[in-house]
Amino acid sequence: MLSWGVIKQRRIANKSLGDGGNIPLLRKIRAQANLVEYTPLFIVMIGLAEYQWDSSLVVGAIAFVFMLGRLAHG
């Protein structure tokens, strides 16, 4: 969903690289980049939590909250 938003905005702005000072394009790029920056770290942390805790319910709840936050961010 975030990638599609960037693609659409790039077509509107007629920019294949960079943002060209286009604020709506910059916002779409940053929203997508935020996901790319934080998700790998979260996956590592959730793996460590799963390794450390017996309760998969707690780990599942944390992952669910992260997923909801990512959906709300988009």
N, CA, C and O atoms as a Maestro MAE file, in Angstrom:
{
 s_m_m2io_version
 :::
 2.0.0
}

f_m_ct {
 s_m_title
 :::
 protein
 m_atom[296] {
  # First column is atom index #
  i_m_mmod_type
  r_m_x_coord
  r_m_y_coord
  r_m_z_coord
  i_m_residue_number
  s_m_chain_name
  s_m_pdb_residue_name
  s_m_pdb_atom_name
  i_m_atomic_number
  :::
  1 25 0.828 -1.181 0.000 1 A "MET " " N  " 7
  2 3 0.000 0.000 0.000 1 A "MET " " CA " 6
  3 2 0.881 1.258 0.000 1 A "MET " " C  " 6
  4 15 0.621 2.201 -0.746 1 A "MET " " O  " 8
  5 25 1.913 1.265 0.831 2 A "LEU " " N  " 7
  6 3 2.802 2.428 0.887 2 A "LEU " " CA " 6
  7 2 3.576 2.594 -0.418 2 A "LEU " " C  " 6
  8 15 3.766 3.713 -0.894 2 A "LEU " " O  " 8
  9 25 4.017 1.490 -0.990 3 A "SER " " N  " 7
  10 3 4.752 1.563 -2.253 3 A "SER " " CA " 6
  11 2 3.870 2.105 -3.365 3 A "SER " " C  " 6
  12 15 4.306 2.921 -4.177 3 A "SER " " O  " 8
  13 25 2.624 1.645 -3.396 4 A "TRP " " N  " 7
  14 3 1.712 2.113 -4.431 4 A "TRP " " CA " 6
  15 2 1.484 3.628 -4.290 4 A "TRP " " C  " 6
  16 15 1.396 4.335 -5.295 4 A "TRP " " O  " 8
  17 25 1.389 4.118 -3.073 5 A "GLY " " N  " 7
  18 3 1.235 5.555 -2.852 5 A "GLY " " CA " 6
  19 2 2.424 6.345 -3.382 5 A "GLY " " C  " 6
  20 15 2.251 7.417 -3.961 5 A "GLY " " O  " 8
  21 25 3.635 5.817 -3.185 6 A "VAL " " N  " 7
  22 3 4.837 6.476 -3.692 6 A "VAL " " CA " 6
  23 2 4.831 6.470 -5.226 6 A "VAL " " C  " 6
  24 15 5.146 7.475 -5.862 6 A "VAL " " O  " 8
  25 25 4.471 5.333 -5.799 7 A "ILE " " N  " 7
  26 3 4.436 5.215 -7.264 7 A "ILE " " CA " 6
  27 2 3.439 6.210 -7.857 7 A "ILE " " C  " 6
  28 15 3.752 6.906 -8.823 7 A "ILE " " O  " 8
  29 25 2.254 6.274 -7.285 8 A "LYS " " N  " 7
  30 3 1.237 7.206 -7.791 8 A "LYS " " CA " 6
  31 2 1.714 8.649 -7.690 8 A "LYS " " C  " 6
  32 15 1.546 9.432 -8.625 8 A "LYS " " O  " 8
  33 25 2.311 8.998 -6.549 9 A "GLN " " N  " 7
  34 3 2.770 10.369 -6.354 9 A "GLN " " CA " 6
  35 2 3.935 10.699 -7.279 9 A "GLN " " C  " 6
  36 15 4.051 11.833 -7.743 9 A "GLN " " O  " 8
  37 25 4.799 9.723 -7.551 10 A "ARG " " N  " 7
  38 3 5.907 9.943 -8.487 10 A "ARG " " CA " 6
  39 2 5.377 10.211 -9.893 10 A "ARG " " C  " 6
  40 15 5.905 11.060 -10.611 10 A "ARG " " O  " 8
  41 25 4.341 9.489 -10.275 11 A "ARG " " N  " 7
  42 3 3.738 9.714 -11.596 11 A "ARG " " CA " 6
  43 2 3.127 11.106 -11.677 11 A "ARG " " C  " 6
  44 15 3.259 11.788 -12.693 11 A "ARG " " O  " 8
  45 25 2.462 11.526 -10.615 12 A "ILE " " N  " 7
  46 3 1.858 12.860 -10.589 12 A "ILE " " CA " 6
  47 2 2.940 13.932 -10.676 12 A "ILE " " C  " 6
  48 15 2.796 14.906 -11.416 12 A "ILE " " O  " 8
  49 25 4.026 13.754 -9.919 13 A "ALA " " N  " 7
  50 3 5.105 14.742 -9.876 13 A "ALA " " CA " 6
  51 2 6.076 14.598 -11.048 13 A "ALA " " C  " 6
  52 15 6.917 15.467 -11.275 13 A "ALA " " O  " 8
  53 25 5.955 13.499 -11.788 14 A "ASN " " N  " 7
  54 3 6.844 13.204 -12.917 14 A "ASN " " CA " 6
  55 2 8.310 13.166 -12.467 14 A "ASN " " C  " 6
  56 15 9.188 13.728 -13.123 14 A "ASN " " O  " 8
  57 25 8.556 12.493 -11.337 15 A "LYS " " N  " 7
  58 3 9.904 12.341 -10.779 15 A "LYS " " CA " 6
  59 2 10.191 10.857 -10.604 15 A "LYS " " C  " 6
  60 15 9.459 10.158 -9.903 15 A "LYS " " O  " 8
  61 25 11.266 10.369 -11.248 16 A "SER " " N  " 7
  62 3 11.620 8.968 -11.076 16 A "SER " " CA " 6
  63 2 12.633 8.767 -9.949 16 A "SER " " C  " 6
  64 15 12.710 7.685 -9.366 16 A "SER " " O  " 8
  65 25 13.409 9.809 -9.643 17 A "LEU " " N  " 7
  66 3 14.382 9.747 -8.553 17 A "LEU " " CA " 6
  67 2 14.243 10.980 -7.674 17 A "LEU " " C  " 6
  68 15 13.941 12.068 -8.164 17 A "LEU " " O  " 8
  69 25 14.461 10.811 -6.392 18 A "GLY " " N  " 7
  70 3 14.389 11.935 -5.463 18 A "GLY " " CA " 6
  71 2 12.975 12.450 -5.303 18 A "GLY " " C  " 6
  72 15 12.017 11.837 -5.774 18 A "GLY " " O  " 8
  73 25 12.855 13.594 -4.627 19 A "ASP " " N  " 7
  74 3 11.520 14.165 -4.430 19 A "ASP " " CA " 6
  75 2 11.331 15.478 -5.182 19 A "ASP " " C  " 6
  76 15 10.199 15.934 -5.347 19 A "ASP " " O  " 8
  77 25 12.408 16.087 -5.635 20 A "GLY " " N  " 7
  78 3 12.317 17.312 -6.403 20 A "GLY " " CA " 6
  79 2 11.660 18.464 -5.663 20 A "GLY " " C  " 6
  80 15 11.142 19.387 -6.291 20 A "GLY " " O  " 8
  81 25 11.674 18.422 -4.338 21 A "GLY " " N  " 7
  82 3 11.049 19.482 -3.561 21 A "GLY " " CA " 6
  83 2 9.536 19.352 -3.457 21 A "GLY " " C  " 6
  84 15 8.872 20.237 -2.918 21 A "GLY " " O  " 8
  85 25 8.994 18.267 -3.963 22 A "ASN " " N  " 7
  86 3 7.560 18.031 -3.926 22 A "ASN " " CA " 6
  87 2 7.190 17.477 -2.545 22 A "ASN " " C  " 6
  88 15 7.526 16.336 -2.227 22 A "ASN " " O  " 8
  89 25 6.509 18.270 -1.733 23 A "ILE " " N  " 7
  90 3 6.204 17.895 -0.347 23 A "ILE " " CA " 6
  91 2 5.306 16.659 -0.254 23 A "ILE " " C  " 6
  92 15 5.601 15.782 0.557 23 A "ILE " " O  " 8
  93 25 4.226 16.537 -1.036 24 A "PRO " " N  " 7
  94 3 3.419 15.314 -0.950 24 A "PRO " " CA " 6
  95 2 4.224 14.059 -1.299 24 A "PRO " " C  " 6
  96 15 4.046 13.011 -0.677 24 A "PRO " " O  " 8
  97 25 5.103 14.165 -2.287 25 A "LEU " " N  " 7
  98 3 5.948 13.025 -2.645 25 A "LEU " " CA " 6
  99 2 6.910 12.700 -1.512 25 A "LEU " " C  " 6
  100 15 7.104 11.530 -1.181 25 A "LEU " " O  " 8
  101 25 7.507 13.711 -0.923 26 A "LEU " " N  " 7
  102 3 8.421 13.503 0.192 26 A "LEU " " CA " 6
  103 2 7.722 12.802 1.357 26 A "LEU " " C  " 6
  104 15 8.304 11.918 1.984 26 A "LEU " " O  " 8
  105 25 6.490 13.186 1.649 27 A "ARG " " N  " 7
  106 3 5.748 12.554 2.752 27 A "ARG " " CA " 6
  107 2 5.484 11.082 2.462 27 A "ARG " " C  " 6
  108 15 5.596 10.245 3.357 27 A "ARG " " O  " 8
  109 25 5.136 10.761 1.218 28 A "LYS " " N  " 7
  110 3 4.899 9.358 0.842 28 A "LYS " " CA " 6
  111 2 6.188 8.550 0.935 28 A "LYS " " C  " 6
  112 15 6.183 7.416 1.416 28 A "LYS " " O  " 8
  113 25 7.288 9.136 0.475 29 A "ILE " " N  " 7
  114 3 8.584 8.452 0.535 29 A "ILE " " CA " 6
  115 2 8.968 8.183 1.986 29 A "ILE " " C  " 6
  116 15 9.417 7.083 2.310 29 A "ILE " " O  " 8
  117 25 8.798 9.175 2.866 30 A "ARG " " N  " 7
  118 3 9.174 9.011 4.269 30 A "ARG " " CA " 6
  119 2 8.292 7.981 4.974 30 A "ARG " " C  " 6
  120 15 8.773 7.235 5.827 30 A "ARG " " O  " 8
  121 25 7.005 7.935 4.622 31 A "ALA " " N  " 7
  122 3 6.122 6.934 5.235 31 A "ALA " " CA " 6
  123 2 6.583 5.527 4.871 31 A "ALA " " C  " 6
  124 15 6.608 4.633 5.717 31 A "ALA " " O  " 8
  125 25 6.947 5.339 3.609 32 A "GLN " " N  " 7
  126 3 7.435 4.032 3.174 32 A "GLN " " CA " 6
  127 2 8.781 3.727 3.826 32 A "GLN " " C  " 6
  128 15 9.006 2.604 4.277 32 A "GLN " " O  " 8
  129 25 9.665 4.699 3.882 33 A "ALA " " N  " 7
  130 3 10.986 4.491 4.467 33 A "ALA " " CA " 6
  131 2 10.885 4.173 5.956 33 A "ALA " " C  " 6
  132 15 11.667 3.378 6.477 33 A "ALA " " O  " 8
  133 25 9.928 4.788 6.639 34 A "ASN " " N  " 7
  134 3 9.734 4.503 8.056 34 A "ASN " " CA " 6
  135 2 9.428 3.031 8.271 34 A "ASN " " C  " 6
  136 15 9.959 2.417 9.197 34 A "ASN " " O  " 8
  137 25 8.589 2.465 7.437 35 A "LEU " " N  " 7
  138 3 8.274 1.042 7.530 35 A "LEU " " CA " 6
  139 2 9.523 0.201 7.289 35 A "LEU " " C  " 6
  140 15 9.791 -0.743 8.033 35 A "LEU " " O  " 8
  141 25 10.279 0.536 6.264 36 A "VAL " " N  " 7
  142 3 11.475 -0.224 5.905 36 A "VAL " " CA " 6
  143 2 12.543 -0.127 6.992 36 A "VAL " " C  " 6
  144 15 13.300 -1.075 7.201 36 A "VAL " " O  " 8
  145 25 12.611 1.009 7.685 37 A "GLU " " N  " 7
  146 3 13.623 1.196 8.721 37 A "GLU " " CA " 6
  147 2 13.301 0.441 10.002 37 A "GLU " " C  " 6
  148 15 14.207 -0.100 10.635 37 A "GLU " " O  " 8
  149 25 12.046 0.392 10.395 38 A "TYR " " N  " 7
  150 3 11.688 -0.160 11.694 38 A "TYR " " CA " 6
  151 2 11.269 -1.626 11.685 38 A "TYR " " C  " 6
  152 15 11.415 -2.303 12.703 38 A "TYR " " O  " 8
  153 25 10.760 -2.131 10.584 39 A "THR " " N  " 7
  154 3 10.276 -3.506 10.553 39 A "THR " " CA " 6
  155 2 11.377 -4.538 10.783 39 A "THR " " C  " 6
  156 15 11.158 -5.457 11.572 39 A "THR " " O  " 8
  157 25 12.551 -4.449 10.144 40 A "PRO " " N  " 7
  158 3 13.589 -5.462 10.418 40 A "PRO " " CA " 6
  159 2 14.001 -5.515 11.893 40 A "PRO " " C  " 6
  160 15 14.198 -6.597 12.446 40 A "PRO " " O  " 8
  161 25 14.130 -4.354 12.521 41 A "LEU " " N  " 7
  162 3 14.468 -4.317 13.936 41 A "LEU " " CA " 6
  163 2 13.370 -4.979 14.766 41 A "LEU " " C  " 6
  164 15 13.656 -5.722 15.704 41 A "LEU " " O  " 8
  165 25 12.120 -4.707 14.418 42 A "PHE " " N  " 7
  166 3 11.015 -5.314 15.149 42 A "PHE " " CA " 6
  167 2 11.022 -6.827 14.984 42 A "PHE " " C  " 6
  168 15 10.776 -7.549 15.950 42 A "PHE " " O  " 8
  169 25 11.297 -7.314 13.798 43 A "ILE " " N  " 7
  170 3 11.320 -8.763 13.564 43 A "ILE " " CA " 6
  171 2 12.395 -9.423 14.426 43 A "ILE " " C  " 6
  172 15 12.164 -10.490 14.996 43 A "ILE " " O  " 8
  173 25 13.558 -8.802 14.523 44 A "VAL " " N  " 7
  174 3 14.623 -9.342 15.380 44 A "VAL " " CA " 6
  175 2 14.177 -9.326 16.841 44 A "VAL " " C  " 6
  176 15 14.363 -10.304 17.564 44 A "VAL " " O  " 8
  177 25 13.589 -8.211 17.268 45 A "MET " " N  " 7
  178 3 13.161 -8.105 18.665 45 A "MET " " CA " 6
  179 2 12.038 -9.095 18.991 45 A "MET " " C  " 6
  180 15 12.032 -9.674 20.078 45 A "MET " " O  " 8
  181 25 11.106 -9.294 18.087 46 A "ILE " " N  " 7
  182 3 10.019 -10.236 18.344 46 A "ILE " " CA " 6
  183 2 10.560 -11.669 18.378 46 A "ILE " " C  " 6
  184 15 10.056 -12.509 19.123 46 A "ILE " " O  " 8
  185 25 11.593 -11.943 17.564 47 A "GLY " " N  " 7
  186 3 12.243 -13.258 17.608 47 A "GLY " " CA " 6
  187 2 12.926 -13.495 18.950 47 A "GLY " " C  " 6
  188 15 12.850 -14.591 19.505 47 A "GLY " " O  " 8
  189 25 13.589 -12.472 19.469 48 A "LEU " " N  " 7
  190 3 14.231 -12.595 20.784 48 A "LEU " " CA " 6
  191 2 13.192 -12.757 21.888 48 A "LEU " " C  " 6
  192 15 13.393 -13.534 22.822 48 A "LEU " " O  " 8
  193 25 12.088 -12.029 21.787 49 A "ALA " " N  " 7
  194 3 11.028 -12.152 22.788 49 A "ALA " " CA " 6
  195 2 10.416 -13.546 22.747 49 A "ALA " " C  " 6
  196 15 10.111 -14.122 23.791 49 A "ALA " " O  " 8
  197 25 10.239 -14.084 21.562 50 A "GLU " " N  " 7
  198 3 9.672 -15.428 21.431 50 A "GLU " " CA " 6
  199 2 10.641 -16.468 22.006 50 A "GLU " " C  " 6
  200 15 10.216 -17.452 22.612 50 A "GLU " " O  " 8
  201 25 11.902 -16.248 21.817 51 A "TYR " " N  " 7
  202 3 12.914 -17.151 22.349 51 A "TYR " " CA " 6
  203 2 12.942 -17.105 23.872 51 A "TYR " " C  " 6
  204 15 13.169 -18.128 24.519 51 A "TYR " " O  " 8
  205 25 12.714 -15.925 24.449 52 A "GLN " " N  " 7
  206 3 12.856 -15.732 25.882 52 A "GLN " " CA " 6
  207 2 11.592 -16.080 26.666 52 A "GLN " " C  " 6
  208 15 11.688 -16.594 27.780 52 A "GLN " " O  " 8
  209 25 10.405 -15.809 26.107 53 A "TRP " " N  " 7
  210 3 9.157 -16.022 26.832 53 A "TRP " " CA " 6
  211 2 8.477 -17.302 26.381 53 A "TRP " " C  " 6
  212 15 8.575 -17.700 25.220 53 A "TRP " " O  " 8
  213 25 7.782 -17.944 27.321 54 A "ASP " " N  " 7
  214 3 7.015 -19.142 26.982 54 A "ASP " " CA " 6
  215 2 5.679 -18.798 26.331 54 A "ASP " " C  " 6
  216 15 5.154 -19.572 25.530 54 A "ASP " " O  " 8
  217 25 5.138 -17.648 26.672 55 A "SER " " N  " 7
  218 3 3.799 -17.293 26.226 55 A "SER " " CA " 6
  219 2 3.809 -16.746 24.801 55 A "SER " " C  " 6
  220 15 4.247 -15.622 24.554 55 A "SER " " O  " 8
  221 25 3.323 -17.554 23.881 56 A "SER " " N  " 7
  222 3 3.209 -17.069 22.506 56 A "SER " " CA " 6
  223 2 2.057 -16.077 22.391 56 A "SER " " C  " 6
  224 15 1.984 -15.317 21.425 56 A "SER " " O  " 8
  225 25 1.157 -16.082 23.373 57 A "LEU " " N  " 7
  226 3 0.050 -15.129 23.375 57 A "LEU " " CA " 6
  227 2 0.575 -13.700 23.546 57 A "LEU " " C  " 6
  228 15 0.103 -12.781 22.877 57 A "LEU " " O  " 8
  229 25 1.540 -13.516 24.430 58 A "VAL " " N  " 7
  230 3 2.125 -12.184 24.654 58 A "VAL " " CA " 6
  231 2 2.866 -11.724 23.400 58 A "VAL " " C  " 6
  232 15 2.721 -10.580 22.969 58 A "VAL " " O  " 8
  233 25 3.650 -12.614 22.826 59 A "VAL " " N  " 7
  234 3 4.403 -12.270 21.620 59 A "VAL " " CA " 6
  235 2 3.442 -11.965 20.476 59 A "VAL " " C  " 6
  236 15 3.658 -11.016 19.722 59 A "VAL " " O  " 8
  237 25 2.397 -12.752 20.342 60 A "GLY " " N  " 7
  238 3 1.391 -12.513 19.310 60 A "GLY " " CA " 6
  239 2 0.682 -11.187 19.502 60 A "GLY " " C  " 6
  240 15 0.397 -10.485 18.532 60 A "GLY " " O  " 8
  241 25 0.396 -10.839 20.751 61 A "ALA " " N  " 7
  242 3 -0.263 -9.561 21.040 61 A "ALA " " CA " 6
  243 2 0.653 -8.389 20.675 61 A "ALA " " C  " 6
  244 15 0.190 -7.394 20.118 61 A "ALA " " O  " 8
  245 25 1.933 -8.499 20.981 62 A "ILE " " N  " 7
  246 3 2.884 -7.443 20.632 62 A "ILE " " CA " 6
  247 2 2.975 -7.298 19.112 62 A "ILE " " C  " 6
  248 15 2.975 -6.182 18.592 62 A "ILE " " O  " 8
  249 25 3.050 -8.410 18.411 63 A "ALA " " N  " 7
  250 3 3.119 -8.375 16.950 63 A "ALA " " CA " 6
  251 2 1.836 -7.785 16.362 63 A "ALA " " C  " 6
  252 15 1.887 -7.039 15.384 63 A "ALA " " O  " 8
  253 25 0.698 -8.114 16.953 64 A "PHE " " N  " 7
  254 3 -0.580 -7.585 16.479 64 A "PHE " " CA " 6
  255 2 -0.650 -6.067 16.658 64 A "PHE " " C  " 6
  256 15 -1.114 -5.357 15.766 64 A "PHE " " O  " 8
  257 25 -0.195 -5.574 17.798 65 A "VAL " " N  " 7
  258 3 -0.193 -4.129 18.049 65 A "VAL " " CA " 6
  259 2 0.739 -3.422 17.060 65 A "VAL " " C  " 6
  260 15 0.411 -2.347 16.558 65 A "VAL " " O  " 8
  261 25 1.895 -4.023 16.783 66 A "PHE " " N  " 7
  262 3 2.809 -3.449 15.795 66 A "PHE " " CA " 6
  263 2 2.140 -3.378 14.424 66 A "PHE " " C  " 6
  264 15 2.239 -2.366 13.730 66 A "PHE " " O  " 8
  265 25 1.462 -4.453 14.041 67 A "MET " " N  " 7
  266 3 0.786 -4.498 12.760 67 A "MET " " CA " 6
  267 2 -0.314 -3.427 12.678 67 A "MET " " C  " 6
  268 15 -0.461 -2.767 11.650 67 A "MET " " O  " 8
  269 25 -1.074 -3.259 13.751 68 A "LEU " " N  " 7
  270 3 -2.103 -2.220 13.771 68 A "LEU " " CA " 6
  271 2 -1.482 -0.827 13.637 68 A "LEU " " C  " 6
  272 15 -2.005 0.030 12.925 68 A "LEU " " O  " 8
  273 25 -0.384 -0.619 14.317 69 A "GLY " " N  " 7
  274 3 0.308 0.657 14.215 69 A "GLY " " CA " 6
  275 2 0.817 0.927 12.800 69 A "GLY " " C  " 6
  276 15 0.741 2.055 12.314 69 A "GLY " " O  " 8
  277 25 1.325 -0.091 12.154 70 A "ARG " " N  " 7
  278 3 1.804 0.054 10.780 70 A "ARG " " CA " 6
  279 2 0.648 0.365 9.836 70 A "ARG " " C  " 6
  280 15 0.783 1.197 8.939 70 A "ARG " " O  " 8
  281 25 -0.478 -0.296 10.035 71 A "LEU " " N  " 7
  282 3 -1.658 -0.030 9.196 71 A "LEU " " CA " 6
  283 2 -2.177 1.381 9.422 71 A "LEU " " C  " 6
  284 15 -2.566 2.063 8.474 71 A "LEU " " O  " 8
  285 25 -2.185 1.817 10.669 72 A "ALA " " N  " 7
  286 3 -2.660 3.173 10.976 72 A "ALA " " CA " 6
  287 2 -1.700 4.218 10.409 72 A "ALA " " C  " 6
  288 15 -2.129 5.291 9.985 72 A "ALA " " O  " 8
  289 25 -0.407 3.907 10.403 73 A "HIS " " N  " 7
  290 3 0.592 4.833 9.882 73 A "HIS " " CA " 6
  291 2 0.412 5.057 8.387 73 A "HIS " " C  " 6
  292 15 0.576 6.171 7.888 73 A "HIS " " O  " 8
  293 25 0.075 3.988 7.684 74 A "GLY " " N  " 7
  294 3 -0.109 4.075 6.232 74 A "GLY " " CA " 6
  295 2 -1.277 4.929 5.866 74 A "GLY " " C  " 6
  296 15 -1.567 5.104 4.683 74 A "GLY " " O  " 8
  :::
 }
 m_bond[295] {
  # First column is bond index #
  i_m_from
  i_m_to
  i_m_order
  :::
  1 1 2 1
  2 2 3 1
  3 3 4 2
  4 3 5 1
  5 5 6 1
  6 6 7 1
  7 7 8 2
  8 7 9 1
  9 9 10 1
  10 10 11 1
  11 11 12 2
  12 11 13 1
  13 13 14 1
  14 14 15 1
  15 15 16 2
  16 15 17 1
  17 17 18 1
  18 18 19 1
  19 19 20 2
  20 19 21 1
  21 21 22 1
  22 22 23 1
  23 23 24 2
  24 23 25 1
  25 25 26 1
  26 26 27 1
  27 27 28 2
  28 27 29 1
  29 29 30 1
  30 30 31 1
  31 31 32 2
  32 31 33 1
  33 33 34 1
  34 34 35 1
  35 35 36 2
  36 35 37 1
  37 37 38 1
  38 38 39 1
  39 39 40 2
  40 39 41 1
  41 41 42 1
  42 42 43 1
  43 43 44 2
  44 43 45 1
  45 45 46 1
  46 46 47 1
  47 47 48 2
  48 47 49 1
  49 49 50 1
  50 50 51 1
  51 51 52 2
  52 51 53 1
  53 53 54 1
  54 54 55 1
  55 55 56 2
  56 55 57 1
  57 57 58 1
  58 58 59 1
  59 59 60 2
  60 59 61 1
  61 61 62 1
  62 62 63 1
  63 63 64 2
  64 63 65 1
  65 65 66 1
  66 66 67 1
  67 67 68 2
  68 67 69 1
  69 69 70 1
  70 70 71 1
  71 71 72 2
  72 71 73 1
  73 73 74 1
  74 74 75 1
  75 75 76 2
  76 75 77 1
  77 77 78 1
  78 78 79 1
  79 79 80 2
  80 79 81 1
  81 81 82 1
  82 82 83 1
  83 83 84 2
  84 83 85 1
  85 85 86 1
  86 86 87 1
  87 87 88 2
  88 87 89 1
  89 89 90 1
  90 90 91 1
  91 91 92 2
  92 91 93 1
  93 93 94 1
  94 94 95 1
  95 95 96 2
  96 95 97 1
  97 97 98 1
  98 98 99 1
  99 99 100 2
  100 99 101 1
  101 101 102 1
  102 102 103 1
  103 103 104 2
  104 103 105 1
  105 105 106 1
  106 106 107 1
  107 107 108 2
  108 107 109 1
  109 109 110 1
  110 110 111 1
  111 111 112 2
  112 111 113 1
  113 113 114 1
  114 114 115 1
  115 115 116 2
  116 115 117 1
  117 117 118 1
  118 118 119 1
  119 119 120 2
  120 119 121 1
  121 121 122 1
  122 122 123 1
  123 123 124 2
  124 123 125 1
  125 125 126 1
  126 126 127 1
  127 127 128 2
  128 127 129 1
  129 129 130 1
  130 130 131 1
  131 131 132 2
  132 131 133 1
  133 133 134 1
  134 134 135 1
  135 135 136 2
  136 135 137 1
  137 137 138 1
  138 138 139 1
  139 139 140 2
  140 139 141 1
  141 141 142 1
  142 142 143 1
  143 143 144 2
  144 143 145 1
  145 145 146 1
  146 146 147 1
  147 147 148 2
  148 147 149 1
  149 149 150 1
  150 150 151 1
  151 151 152 2
  152 151 153 1
  153 153 154 1
  154 154 155 1
  155 155 156 2
  156 155 157 1
  157 157 158 1
  158 158 159 1
  159 159 160 2
  160 159 161 1
  161 161 162 1
  162 162 163 1
  163 163 164 2
  164 163 165 1
  165 165 166 1
  166 166 167 1
  167 167 168 2
  168 167 169 1
  169 169 170 1
  170 170 171 1
  171 171 172 2
  172 171 173 1
  173 173 174 1
  174 174 175 1
  175 175 176 2
  176 175 177 1
  177 177 178 1
  178 178 179 1
  179 179 180 2
  180 179 181 1
  181 181 182 1
  182 182 183 1
  183 183 184 2
  184 183 185 1
  185 185 186 1
  186 186 187 1
  187 187 188 2
  188 187 189 1
  189 189 190 1
  190 190 191 1
  191 191 192 2
  192 191 193 1
  193 193 194 1
  194 194 195 1
  195 195 196 2
  196 195 197 1
  197 197 198 1
  198 198 199 1
  199 199 200 2
  200 199 201 1
  201 201 202 1
  202 202 203 1
  203 203 204 2
  204 203 205 1
  205 205 206 1
  206 206 207 1
  207 207 208 2
  208 207 209 1
  209 209 210 1
  210 210 211 1
  211 211 212 2
  212 211 213 1
  213 213 214 1
  214 214 215 1
  215 215 216 2
  216 215 217 1
  217 217 218 1
  218 218 219 1
  219 219 220 2
  220 219 221 1
  221 221 222 1
  222 222 223 1
  223 223 224 2
  224 223 225 1
  225 225 226 1
  226 226 227 1
  227 227 228 2
  228 227 229 1
  229 229 230 1
  230 230 231 1
  231 231 232 2
  232 231 233 1
  233 233 234 1
  234 234 235 1
  235 235 236 2
  236 235 237 1
  237 237 238 1
  238 238 239 1
  239 239 240 2
  240 239 241 1
  241 241 242 1
  242 242 243 1
  243 243 244 2
  244 243 245 1
  245 245 246 1
  246 246 247 1
  247 247 248 2
  248 247 249 1
  249 249 250 1
  250 250 251 1
  251 251 252 2
  252 251 253 1
  253 253 254 1
  254 254 255 1
  255 255 256 2
  256 255 257 1
  257 257 258 1
  258 258 259 1
  259 259 260 2
  260 259 261 1
  261 261 262 1
  262 262 263 1
  263 263 264 2
  264 263 265 1
  265 265 266 1
  266 266 267 1
  267 267 268 2
  268 267 269 1
  269 269 270 1
  270 270 271 1
  271 271 272 2
  272 271 273 1
  273 273 274 1
  274 274 275 1
  275 275 276 2
  276 275 277 1
  277 277 278 1
  278 278 279 1
  279 279 280 2
  280 279 281 1
  281 281 282 1
  282 282 283 1
  283 283 284 2
  284 283 285 1
  285 285 286 1
  286 286 287 1
  287 287 288 2
  288 287 289 1
  289 289 290 1
  290 290 291 1
  291 291 292 2
  292 291 293 1
  293 293 294 1
  294 294 295 1
  295 295 296 2
  :::
 }
}
